[in-house]
Amino acid sequence: MKVYVVMGSEDGYCGTYTSKKKAVAYGVDYILAGGDATVEGIETNVYEHGIYMYGPNGSNVEIIIDQTR
């Protein structure tokens, strides 16, 4: 099973999700909570090993994709 570990630029570890959709939604909310950001202003890069989200306000989120046994 895949798990998605969310790491925020301000708080470090934020949570672990089994749903990619929930992990990305948390990342968007995290960046929007940083202020001066809109959903359209969030840059998202998706790779096989992780998802990287960059907000215009300096808040960033790294979602590490891992596999459980």
CORKACOR-V220514 format. One line per field, one symbol per residue. psi: psi as a letter, one per 40 degrees, with the letter a starting at -180 (. if undefined). burial: 1 if it has 9 or more other ideal C-beta (glycine too) atoms within 8 Angstrom, else 0. Layout:
BEGIN
psi=???
burial=???
END
This chain:
BEGIN
psi=hiihhhhiddebhdihiehdddddddddddddeeifiiddehhhhhideihhhhieeehihhhhhihi.
burial=011111110000010010010111011101110100100001010000001111101011111110000
END
